[in-house]
Amino acid sequence: MDEQTAPPGYYGTRDVARALNTSPGAVRNLVYRGRLARAGGTERHPWYRVEDVAALLAERRTRAAA
């Protein structure tokens, strides 16, 4: 199963990168630093919860507005 077939409510790495306007490498770095948690998938094609990505995006927007 690849990231293109993430179930509803989940994003693949590329989807997260697009949502956060960053690169897939930066998404992996967020996971490494504990800012974003994997929620399923495989080691090569993890999934992330849409809610977690939305919360991270909201936090970034709040910081940018401050």
Secondary structure, DSSP 8 states (H G I E B T S, - for coil): --GGG--TTEE-HHHHHHHHTS-HHHHHHHHHTTSS---EE-SSSEEEEHHHHHHHHHHHHHHHH-
